[in-house]
Amino acid sequence: MQATRTVLLIAGMRGAKCRQRVVAALEAVCGVKEVEVNLYRARATVLHAPTCETSGLIRAVVSAGYGAVLDVKGRASRGLRGRLVGQSSTAPSMGVQGASTRTTLKTALTAKDVMVPEPICVEPSTTIRQLAREFEENQISGAPVVDQEGRVIGVVSKTDLIRRCSEGTGEVPPADLFEVLSEQGGEDEDDRGAGSEPLICVQEFMTEDPVTVALDTPVSCIGRIMFERRIHRVVVVDGERFPLGIITSLDLLGVVAHELRERAGGGRGTLARA
């Protein structure tokens, strides 16, 4: 029977002992033929029977106390793809010295506890003027990009917008594009004459295949992924990639600040949003 190759990106491995735990967990799955774990790239390549489901491999990693995400195309350089599944809040936190039974605030909280629900979304056809208006009116710095069915297909930020405008076009210099962004009056774009401004849409400069997480993904896992991938936001989605919320680096800083206050005060409380 022909074997199937599946690549998983693993969050939380620190040292050879952690690698051994992941290998042992995957090898225990029925149908697995071979497991290769690259500690430096935090990637596990699994050869298994076609009857062995990917969800079973992810559950095995989670049961060992780590986070796992399916890399659909098997290329870590393109970033995390698919639905992120993190370790459960009751699982022990694995550190360099091995297992720890101490559960901190960051491992107890999940995405649903810190996300901003019902995020503002834009479409690939959204123009740079419309995008700037959404950012300004809603006081946000980024937004998920959704297709016609409402599923997440990308993410776009103020940085992306500014970078694109600074490049200009073949006929329009950057200064004119920034002038378009600054014109945030009440005039309806649909009433403007055709060709009155450069038609630059979000689909030209958005980040495709963004990192997404599930509602029950631990905050500790989200923080690690954002740090390792050097990103400032992740989108919380359901099993069909419909957006449920968004988490930014500032949201995670709020979690850290709360825990530091709790440690300093010696008390326990609930997380309050700024």
C-alpha positions in Angstrom: 0.0 0.0 0.0 1.4 3.4 -1.0 2.3 5.7 1.9 1.1 9.2 2.4 3.4 12.1 3.4 2.1 14.7 5.8 4.1 17.6 7.2 3.3 19.2 10.5 4.8 22.3 12.1 5.2 21.8 15.9 5.1 24.6 18.5 6.8 24.2 21.8 9.7 21.8 21.1 12.8 22.8 23.1 15.6 20.3 23.0 16.1 16.6 22.3 13.7 15.4 25.0 10.8 17.3 23.5 11.7 15.9 20.1 11.6 12.4 21.5 8.2 12.9 23.0 6.8 14.1 19.6 8.3 11.2 17.8 7.0 8.7 20.3 3.5 10.2 20.1 3.4 10.1 16.4 4.8 6.6 16.1 2.1 5.4 18.4 -0.6 6.4 15.9 -2.0 3.4 14.0 -0.8 3.4 10.4 2.3 5.5 10.9 5.3 4.0 9.1 8.1 6.6 9.6 8.5 9.8 11.6 11.2 12.4 11.0 11.3 15.5 13.3 13.5 18.5 12.5 14.1 20.3 15.8 15.6 23.4 14.2 12.7 23.9 11.8 10.1 22.6 14.3 8.8 20.4 11.6 7.6 16.8 11.6 7.4 14.7 8.4 5.2 11.6 8.8 4.8 8.7 6.3 1.6 6.9 7.0 -1.0 4.7 5.5 -3.7 6.6 3.5 -6.3 5.3 6.0 -4.5 7.3 8.8 -6.2 10.6 9.2 -4.3 13.8 9.6 -6.5 14.8 12.5 -5.2 11.8 14.4 -1.6 12.9 13.9 -2.4 16.4 15.2 -4.3 15.0 18.2 -1.2 12.8 19.0 1.0 15.9 19.1 -1.5 17.8 21.2 -1.7 14.9 23.7 2.0 15.1 24.1 1.7 18.7 25.2 2.6 20.7 22.1 0.8 22.7 19.4 0.6 21.4 15.8 -0.4 22.9 12.5 -0.8 21.2 9.2 1.5 22.5 6.5 -0.7 21.8 3.4 2.0 22.1 0.8 4.8 20.9 3.0 6.8 24.1 2.8 7.6 25.8 6.0 9.1 28.8 4.2 5.6 29.8 3.1 4.4 30.1 6.6 1.8 28.3 8.7 -1.1 26.9 6.7 -4.3 25.4 7.7 -6.0 25.3 11.0 -3.8 25.6 14.1 -4.5 23.1 16.9 -2.8 23.9 20.2 -2.2 21.9 23.3 -5.1 21.8 25.7 -5.3 24.1 28.7 -5.0 21.1 31.0 -1.9 19.7 29.4 1.5 20.3 31.2 3.7 23.1 29.9 6.9 21.6 28.4 10.1 23.5 28.9 13.8 23.0 28.4 14.0 21.0 31.6 11.1 18.7 30.7 7.5 18.7 32.0 6.2 21.2 34.4 3.0 20.9 36.3 2.6 24.6 36.8 -0.2 26.2 34.7 0.2 29.9 34.1 -2.3 32.4 32.9 -0.9 32.4 29.4 -1.4 28.6 29.1 -4.9 28.7 30.7 -6.2 31.3 28.4 -7.3 30.5 24.8 -7.9 32.5 21.7 -11.6 33.1 22.5 -10.5 34.8 25.8 -8.3 37.5 24.2 -9.6 37.9 20.6 -11.6 40.9 19.3 -14.8 39.2 18.0 -16.5 39.9 14.7 -13.5 41.6 13.1 -13.9 44.2 10.3 -13.2 42.3 7.1 -12.5 43.6 3.5 -12.7 42.0 0.1 -10.0 41.5 -2.5 -11.8 44.1 -4.7 -11.6 46.8 -1.9 -9.7 49.8 -3.3 -6.9 51.6 -1.4 -9.3 54.5 -0.7 -11.9 52.2 0.8 -9.3 50.4 2.8 -7.9 53.6 4.3 -11.4 54.6 5.2 -12.1 51.3 7.0 -8.8 51.7 8.9 -9.6 55.3 9.9 -13.3 54.9 10.8 -12.8 51.7 12.8 -9.5 52.7 14.4 -7.8 49.4 13.3 -4.4 48.7 11.7 -5.3 45.5 9.9 -8.1 43.3 8.7 -8.8 39.8 7.3 -9.6 39.5 3.6 -12.5 37.3 2.8 -13.8 35.8 -0.5 -17.4 36.0 -1.8 -18.5 33.3 0.6 -17.0 35.0 3.6 -14.0 32.7 4.1 -10.6 34.0 5.1 -8.2 34.1 2.2 -5.7 36.8 3.3 -4.9 39.6 5.6 -3.9 43.2 5.0 -2.4 45.9 7.2 -1.6 49.6 7.2 2.0 48.7 6.6 1.0 46.8 3.5 -1.1 49.8 2.3 1.7 52.3 2.9 4.3 50.1 1.2 2.1 49.6 -1.9 1.5 53.3 -2.2 5.2 54.1 -1.8 5.9 52.0 -4.9 3.5 54.0 -7.1 2.4 52.7 -10.5 3.7 53.0 -14.1 1.7 56.2 -14.6 1.0 57.4 -11.1 3.8 58.6 -8.7 3.6 57.7 -4.9 2.7 61.2 -4.0 -0.6 61.0 -5.9 -1.5 57.7 -4.3 -1.0 59.1 -0.8 -3.1 62.0 -1.8 -5.9 59.5 -2.7 -5.6 58.0 0.8 -5.8 61.4 2.5 -9.1 62.3 0.7 -11.5 60.8 3.2 -14.5 63.1 2.5 -18.1 62.0 2.2 -18.2 61.7 -1.5 -19.3 58.3 -2.6 -16.7 56.5 -4.7 -19.4 55.0 -6.9 -20.4 58.5 -8.0 -16.9 59.3 -9.2 -16.1 59.2 -12.9 -14.4 56.2 -14.3 -10.6 56.6 -14.3 -10.7 59.5 -11.8 -8.2 57.6 -9.6 -5.8 54.6 -9.9 -7.7 51.4 -9.4 -5.4 49.6 -6.9 -7.2 46.8 -5.0 -6.4 44.8 -1.9 -5.8 41.6 -3.8 -2.7 43.2 -5.3 -0.8 43.6 -2.0 -2.6 41.5 0.7 -0.8 38.6 2.4 -2.3 35.4 1.2 -2.8 32.2 3.3 -2.6 34.0 6.6 -1.9 32.3 9.9 -5.2 31.2 11.5 -6.0 29.7 14.8 -8.9 28.0 16.4 -11.0 29.3 19.3 -9.4 26.8 21.7 -5.8 27.5 20.8 -3.8 28.4 23.9 -2.5 31.9 24.1 1.0 30.6 24.9 0.9 28.7 21.5 -0.3 31.8 19.7 2.4 34.0 21.2 5.1 31.5 20.2 3.8 31.3 16.6 3.6 35.1 16.3 7.1 35.5 17.6 8.6 32.8 15.4 6.8 33.9 12.2 7.4 37.6 13.0 3.8 38.6 12.5 1.6 41.1 14.4 -1.9 39.5 14.0 -3.6 36.1 13.6 -7.2 35.5 12.5 -9.4 33.2 14.6 -11.5 31.0 12.4 -13.9 28.1 12.6 -13.5 24.7 10.8 -14.6 26.2 7.5 -12.3 29.3 7.7 -15.1 31.8 8.5 -13.6 34.6 10.7 -14.6 34.6 14.3 -12.1 37.1 15.7 -8.7 38.6 15.4 -5.7 38.7 17.8 -2.9 41.3 17.6 0.4 41.6 19.3 -1.1 44.3 21.5 -3.8 41.9 22.7 -1.0 39.5 23.8 0.9 42.3 25.5 -2.2 42.9 27.5 -2.2 39.3 28.7 1.5 39.6 29.8 0.8 42.9 31.6 -2.1 41.3 33.4 0.0 38.4 34.6 2.8 40.6 35.8 0.3 42.6 37.8 -1.2 39.4 39.3 2.3 38.2 40.3 3.2 41.5 41.8 -0.1 41.6 43.8 -0.1 38.0 44.7 -3.7 37.8 43.7 -5.8 36.3 41.0 -8.4 38.0 38.8 -9.9 38.1 35.4 -8.4 39.6 32.3 -9.6 43.1 31.5 -9.3 44.7 28.2 -7.6 48.0 27.8 
